[in-house]
Amino acid sequence: MKNRIKIFALMLLIFFVMPCLLYSENEFQKWRKTEKQSFSDYKKSIDEEFVDYLKKDWKEFKLENRLSAYKKPKPVNIPKAPAKKLPEKIIKTRPGYLATKRSEPVLTAPQKVDEKQKIRKHKKCTKAGLNFLFCGTDIFLCYDPEIKNIKIQEIDNHAIASFWTMISKTDYNDLIAQTKKYKKDLKLNDWGYNLFVYEIGKKIFREHENLSRLFLWFIATKSNLAIRIGYNNNRVYPLFAYNGTIYGSRFFNLQGQRFYVLSFGKEQDSESIKTYKRDYSETSNKINLQISASPVFATDFKTRELSFRYQNNEYKFKLGYNKNLVNYFKNYPQTELQIYFNANITSAMYSNLLAPVRKLIENEDRTEAVKILLRLTQTVFDYKTDGDQFGYEKYMLPHETLYYPFSDCEDRSIFFAFLVKNLLSLDVVGLHYPGHLATAVRFNKEVNGTFITYKGKKYVVCDPTYINANPGMVMPKFRHIRPEIIKIGA
């Protein structure tokens, strides 16, 4: 009897309930298709309206001169602190080491790309496939082949409007979804995302600079970033809205907002630029230059041998770094120093930087350890101003300081603060003097010498550029100057 009831219930389900469900699903699919089409029509109307706007006369903006982070030039030659004579003893050698513990993994060489794997990826791509290396990391993307067929001639606002019309008719949504996925996986900030998209454009358009930059403008705009495009002398330039200060870059003001000309290492040399006034979207986000995570790239492992002397000890060690990170930050915008001091770059990769230095100070108390780290930073690197080394001002993160042959005051201050924070967990602040940068450390016990008070707490001056200077010693020319304090950490 029970079985007959079950069979009867099943028959009711098949003949009465299932058709209703299928009908409902059918209606839902129809509704979904209608909504999708409505949204597509809406986006199309927005693009058409924007293109009409772009065809109108643009305004020419005078570009402001590049701002400098320093009120006075940095010293070409740095002084040495008066050395205290020590009793004659045999110098002891205290070797460091390259990280080998399981908890502190060693960097490995990048793995070779499997050519068969590339072929398999291409087979899955129903559109055009694009394989290239971004900061040493293998990238694969699918894109609408119609994109690479876009051509433009002489640059003006009509040509730029025409580019937007042509690319907006391609199937670009899937490409944007892929770029956003890479942004997440590679842990790129807004600058990294723009650099990534720009490199994609260069590959698609075979290094055609104007098309690559227009491609960046379109994709970044559709990704809801506040970017505009400007032109002069038959060249286009991406213009980024940023609330802070970017040093060394031309900019103009529009309705109280600064727009910076950032050209990935290629300078914009004219005095003015033509662009439009209206945003594509009112909800566009201004570019964020915070380095909240270390980018995840394939490893191109390099080491640098260093040595220095402190007291009666000679220290010899190797520090490792990822060359691909150096390449990534090569043209990073020079913005507020606080961003570099607070860069979150303590990933597993940094075991090869921190572990050898940790070995040098493992038997010391914190005060003596700071002295050793200070001497290390003061004397293992050769000094040269950025102007002499690069021809422009460049702030460097620790891996860059290891790579480049020379460094100056802000590079050493960032490097020293990085070591103190991560090895000793002591609070550090930056000290910005006219034409110079140093640091100050909040010790866990009384330390004599020059200090500053910040939020009611004592921070002893530690200058990573003043050779042989101990905590509390200040370069003579800055002894009577009150520095600007740069907050580091929460």
N, C-alpha and C positions, 0 to 999 in steps of 0.2 A: 504494500500500500504506500509506504513511504517513498519507495522508488518511483511509483507512478506519479506521485505529487511532484517529485523533483523533475521528472521528465516533462510534466505539464508546465511547470514554472519555466523550464528552459525553452519550451516551445513559445510561451508567451513573450519571453525575452527576445527570441529570434524574430518573431512575426510582428511584434508591436513596439517593443522598446528600442531595438536596434535601429529600425528605420528612423525613429525620432532622433536618436543620437546622430545618425549619419546626416540627417537633415540639418540638425543644429550645427554639426561640424562644417557642412557645406555652406551654411549661412555665415558662419564665422570666417571661413576662408574668403568668401565674397566680400565681407566687411573689411577684412584685413587687406585684401587687394585694393579695395576702394580707398582705404585710408592711406595706403602706401602711395597710390597714384596721386592722391590729394597733396600729400607731403612733397612728392616729387614736383608736382605742378607749382607748389608754393616756392620751393627752392629755385625753380626755373624762373619764376617771376621776380624773385629777389635778385638773381644774377642779371636778368635783362634790365632791371631798373638800375643796378650798379653799373652796368656797361654803358647805359645811356648817360649816367652821371660822369663816367670817365671820359666820355667824348667831349665834354664841355671844357671850357678854358681852365687850365690849371694855374695856380699861383706860383710865382717865383719867390723863394725864401732865401734871405741872406744867411749864410752859414756862419755861426759864431766860431771864434778861435778855439783851438783845443785847450782844455783846462789842464793845469799841472797840479799834482798832489802836493808838491813842495813849494813853499814860498821862496826858498833860497836854494841854490845849487848844492848838491851833495858833495862832500869832500872828495877830491881826487886821490889824495894820500891820507891814510888813516894813522893816527898816532899810536904809540905804544905806551902802556902804563909803566911807571918805574918799577923795575923788578927787584924783589927782595933777595938778598944773597942767602943761599942755602949752604949748609955744611957740605963739603965735598964728599960725595958718596958715589958708589957704582950705580949707574942707571939700571933699574930693573925693567925688564920687558914684560908687559902684561898683554898677551895676545887676546884679541876678540875672536869671534868665530861666526860662521854663517849658520843661520838657524837650521837645526836638523831634528829637533824634537817633533813628535807627532802632533803635539798641541800647537806647534808653530811651524806650519808647513813651508817647505822650500819652494820657491818658484821653479817652474819647469819650462822648458822650451815649448813654443807653440806647436800643436799637433798639425801635421800636414793634412790638407784638405783631401778627403777621399773623392777622387774623380768619379768613381762609380756612383757615390752618393749624390754628387752634383747632377749626374744624368738622371737619377731617380727623381730628384726634385723637379727637374725640367719636365719630366713626363707627367707629373702631377699638375703642372701649370698649363691651363688651357689658353693662356694669353702669352704675351712676350715675357721671357724670363730674363732676369738681370742678376748676375753674380759679380760681386766685387768685394774688396777688403776695405773695411772701415776701421782705422786704428788697429790694423793687424787682425781684425776679426772677420770671419767669412759671413757675408750677407747674401741672402737670396730673396728676391722679390718678384712678384708677378705684376704686370701692368698692361694697360690697354695700348697696343702698338700704335694706335692713332696719335698718341701723345708725341712720339718721336717724329711724326710727320709735320708737326707745327713749324711754320717758318715765319720770320718777320724780317723786314728790311730796315729802312731808316727808323730810328726811334723817335716817337712823339706820343702824345696821349692817345691818338687814334690807333696807332700800332699796338700800344699796351692794352687798350680796350679790345682790340681784335684778338690778342693773345688770350685774354680772359674768356672771350666768347668761344674760341676754338677749344680750349682745354676744358671748359665747363660742359661741353657736349660729349666728352669722353667718359668712359666708365672709371672715374677716379676714386670713388668711395672705398672700394676694396683696397686700393693702394694706400689710402690714408689710414685705414684700419691696420694694415701691416706696419706702417711706419710708427704708429702709436704703440703697437705691440713690441717693436724693437726698442722704442724709448723706455718702456717699462722693463724689459728684460736686460737691457744694457745699463739701466739706471742713469739715464741722461737727464740733465736739467733742461730748461728751455733753450739755453745757448747750445747745448749738445744736440738737441733735437733739430734746431735750425741748421747746424753744421752738417748733421746727418742728411737732412733733406737736400741741402745744397749739393752734397757729394752725389746723391742720387741723380739730381738734375744734370750734373757734369757728365755722369756716365750715360744717361739717356741721350743728351744732346751733344755728346762727343766734345766736351770741353768748351762749347760755345758759351761765353761768359754771360751775355745778356739773357739768353734763353734759360740758363741755369738759375740766374737770379730771379727771373720772372716765375719760373717753376717754384722756387722757394717761396716767393711772395704768395702765390696761389695756394699751395699746400698748407703753409703756416696760417694763412688767413682762414682757410676752411677748417683748420685745427683750432680755431678760436683764439689765436694770438694776435695782439695788436701790432701788426706790421703793415707798413705801407711801402709803396715803390716810388722812387723819384728818378729823374733823368736830367742829364745835360751832356753836351758834346757827344751825342749818339751812344751814351752808355747809361745803363740803369743801375740803381743802387737801392738795396733794402734799407728801410728806415724803421728803427725799433723804438717804441715807446717805453721809457724806463723812468721810474720815479726817483732813482738815486742819481749818482754822478758817475759818468764814465770818462776817465781821463784819457787824453791823447786822441780823442775822436771829435770830428766836427759835428755840430748839432744845430738845430733851430727850434724856436719856441712856437707852438701853435695852441692857442686857447689855454694857456697856462701849463701845457704839457711839453716836455722836451722830447724830441725825436733825434736819435743818434744815427749817424751813417756808419754802419758796421759792415766792412767789406771783406772779412776773412783774410786779412793780411794785405789786401790790395787797396792802396790809399785812394781817397777821393780828393782830387787836387784843385777843384774849382772853388770859387767864392760863393756860389749860389746853387740852388737846386730847385727844379720844378716838381710839384706834387699836388695832390688834391687834399681837401680839408675834411671830408666826411669819412668816418669809419665804415667798413663793410657791415659790421655788427656792433651794436651798442654794448654787447656783453663780452667783447674781446678782452683778453687778459694781457696786461703789460708783461714784458719779458722779465723773468726771475733769474737772477745770476747767483743765487745761493747754491753752494756746493754741499748739499745735504747728504750725499752718498758718493762713494767712490765708484766711478764707472767700471763696468765689468767687461773687460776686453781680453782677448787671447794674450798670452804672456810672451813677451820678447825680453827674456831675462838678461840683465846686465849687472855687473858688479864694479865697484870702485874701491881700490885699495887706498886706505888712509892711515896716517900716523901723526901723533903729536906727543909732546912732553908736558908733564905736569908734576911739580915737585921733583921727586927722584925716580919717577916712573916714566917709561916710554910705552906708549900704547900703539899697537898695530892691529888693524882689523879690516874687514871687507864689509861693505854695505851693498845690498841688492835692491834693484828697482826694475819697474816695467817700462821699457822704452816706449811702448804704445801709449802709455799715459802721458809721457813727455810730448809725443806728437799731438795728442788730443788738446793739451793746454797751450800749445805753441802760440796761438793767436787769441787766447782767451782775453776778453775785454778787461782793461785795467780799471777796476772799480774800487769801491771802498775797501780799505785795508782790513776792516773787521771781517769781511767775507773770507779772506785768505787765512786769517788767524783762526777762524771758526770752521774752516772746511772739514767736513767729516770724511777723512781719508784713512781711517784706521781699519782697513779690511785685512783679510788673511795675508794678502800680498805684503803688508808692511811688517810681517814677522821678520823678513829679511833685512829690514832697516832697523827695527827696534831691538831684536834679540841680541845682535852683536854688541850694541851699546849697553844693553841691560847687563851683559856679562861683565863689562868694565866697571860697573858701579855696584855690583851685587853685595859687596861686603862693606859698603860705606853708609854712613848715616845720610839723611837727606841734604843737610847743609853741605857736606863735603861732596856729595854726588852732584849738586848744582854747580859747584866750583869746577868739577871735572867736565861736566857738560858745557859749561861756559868756555873753558879753555879749548875743548874740542872744537866748538863752533867758531871760535875766534881764529884758530890757527891751522885747521886742516884745509881750508879753502883759500884760494888766491883772490884778492880783492880787485874789482874793477867796476866802475859805474855802468849802469845799463846803457847809458848813452854811448860809452866807449865800446861796450861789447855788442850791443844790438842796433844802436843808432836811434833807439827810442826807449822810453821807460817801460819796464816789464817786472811785475811782481811774480816771484816764483814760489811754488809749493815745494815741499821737501824733496820729492823725486826729481824735480827739475834742478834744484840746487846741486844734487848729486851728479846730474848729467852734464850740465854746462861747465866749462872750465873756470868761470869766474862767478862771483856773487858779490852783492853789496849789502847795505845795512838792513833793508827790509827783508831780503831773502834769508839772511842769517837770523833775524829776529823771529821770523815765522818758523824757521827750522828749530831754533832753540826752544821756543814756546811749545812746539810739537813734542819735542823730547821730554821736557819737564812735565807737561800735562799727562802724557801717556806712560812715562816710566816712574814718575814720582807722585803723581796725583796732587800736585801743588797748584794753587791758583796763580795765574799769570795775567798781566795786562800789558798792552803795548804802550809805548811812550813816543809820541810824535812831536819831535822838535822841528824848528825851521831848518830844512835841509838834512834831517837825520831821523833815524828810527831806532829805538832800543826797546827794552822790556823791563818789567819789575816783577819780582816774585814775592809772594806772601809765604814766608818761612814758618815752620812749626815751632821755632824757638828764636830767641833774640839774636839778631845779626847786626853788627855795627856798620855804619856808613850812611850814605845819602839814601833817603827814602821819600816816597810820596804817600799821602793818605787818600785812600779811595773807599768811599762808603764806610768811613770810620775805622778802616783797617790799614795796617802798615804794610807797604809793599817796598821792598828794597830794590834799588836800581841794579839791573844786570845788563850790561851792554855787550852783546855778542860780536860787536865790530871793534871795540876798543881793546886792542891786542894786549893780552896778559893781565887785563883788569879783573879784579875779584869783585864779588857782590859788594855794592855800596860805593863803587868808584864810577865817576862820571867824567866824560871827556872835558878838558878844561874850558873849551869855548861854550859849553852848555851848562856849566855849573850854576849859573844864576838865571837860567831860563826855566819857566814853568811849562812843562810839556802838556800837550793834549793827551788825554787818557783814552785808549782804545779798549773797550770791553771785550774780553775773551770768555766764552762759555756762557752758561745760563745766568 
